[in-house]
Amino acid sequence: MAKRVHQPREDAEFDFILGMSKTPVLAYFTGTWPKAIEPCRAMDLVVGAVADEYAGRLTAVRTDITRCPSATERYGVTGAPSYVLLKEGEAVAQGTGPMTIAEVRKFLDGHL
């Protein structure tokens, strides 16, 4: 996991990171149930690489669905991995499922 990816332990910490960020936030939601583990682990590498590449332009937050249930519900996340791009706390784009680095760049570039 890249050092640039925040990992909140609870909803309050997620909200704190969101409130303190001066850049758009890519919240990617992960799960720990059997069918989610492998795709989420793969996305850890992808999002870590993108977080490093977009340093200074983006804040990446790895959000565990079970640890941050309010954030999960607030943004309508129903599966993992899922992605929500937030600007000033408002969702401007959402996606779900595994993505390549190129797909994540395309997802971001239309909104940054």
TIVO-719856 format. One record per residue (C-alpha): x negated, y, z. Coordinates in pm, whole numbers, padded with zeros to 5 digits, always signed. Layout:
// TIVO-719856
       c1       c2       c3
        X        Y        Z
...
***
This chain:
// TIVO-719856
       c1       c2       c3
   +00000   +00000   +00000
   -00133   +00341   -00097
   -00206   +00580   +00187
   +00013   +00838   +00014
   +00328   +00628   +00070
   +00512   +00705   +00394
   +00682   +00419   +00578
   +00943   +00545   +00825
   +01034   +00310   +01107
   +01385   +00450   +01153
   +01638   +00693   +01005
   +01521   +00986   +01218
   +01168   +00949   +01083
   +01301   +00921   +00725
   +01496   +01245   +00776
   +01190   +01414   +00927
   +00974   +01323   +00625
   +01248   +01441   +00392
   +01282   +01771   +00576
   +00908   +01837   +00588
   +00836   +01756   +00224
   +00757   +02053   +00003
   +00781   +01830   -00306
   +01054   +01604   -00446
   +01079   +01271   -00264
   +01084   +00929   -00427
   +01257   +00710   -00172
   +01227   +00349   -00271
   +01433   +00107   -00072
   +01305   -00241   +00008
   +01456   -00550   +00162
   +01330   -00849   +00356
   +01581   -01113   +00249
   +01438   -01397   +00035
   +01548   -01275   -00311
   +01419   -00920   -00243
   +01076   -00995   -00099
   +00878   -01063   -00419
   +01025   -00778   -00631
   +00976   -00536   -00342
   +00614   -00642   -00289
   +00548   -00590   -00660
   +00701   -00242   -00637
   +00473   -00157   -00344
   +00181   -00169   -00588
   +00364   +00024   -00860
   +00492   +00299   -00631
   +00154   +00321   -00458
   -00017   +00380   -00793
   +00243   +00638   -00895
   +00217   +00814   -00556
   -00158   +00849   -00608
   -00113   +00970   -00965
   +00154   +01226   -00872
   -00019   +01346   -00553
   +00078   +01704   -00478
   +00388   +01680   -00700
   +00575   +01400   -00523
   +00622   +01246   -00180
   +00677   +00867   -00184
   +00868   +00700   +00098
   +00898   +00321   +00132
   +01230   +00277   +00307
   +01324   -00056   +00464
   +01700   -00101   +00429
   +01734   -00268   +00770
   +01530   -00001   +00953
   +01700   +00297   +00786
   +02065   +00196   +00747
   +02198   +00555   +00752
   +01969   +00663   +00468
   +02060   +00349   +00277
   +02430   +00423   +00312
   +02394   +00798   +00248
   +02242   +00737   -00095
   +02466   +00446   -00189
   +02188   +00188   -00202
   +02328   -00163   -00237
   +02024   -00368   -00338
   +01648   -00381   -00330
   +01432   -00259   -00477
   +01621   +00065   -00541
   +01497   +00418   -00604
   +01637   +00759   -00525
   +01464   +01077   -00637
   +01552   +01358   -00399
   +01511   +01732   -00440
   +01584   +01934   -00128
   +01763   +01631   +00015
   +01996   +01586   -00283
   +01980   +01280   -00508
   +01896   +01381   -00867
   +01829   +01031   -01005
   +01882   +00672   -00895
   +01771   +00334   -01022
   +01747   -00027   -00917
   +01542   -00334   -00991
   +01174   -00391   -01059
   +01001   -00131   -01280
   +00663   -00101   -01444
   +00440   +00199   -01380
   +00544   +00337   -01721
   +00913   +00299   -01633
   +00867   +00477   -01299
   +00681   +00761   -01475
   +00968   +00796   -01723
   +01218   +00790   -01435
   +01027   +01071   -01261
   +00917   +01286   -01553
   +01268   +01375   -01655
   +01330   +01529   -01314
   +01001   +01673   -01188
***
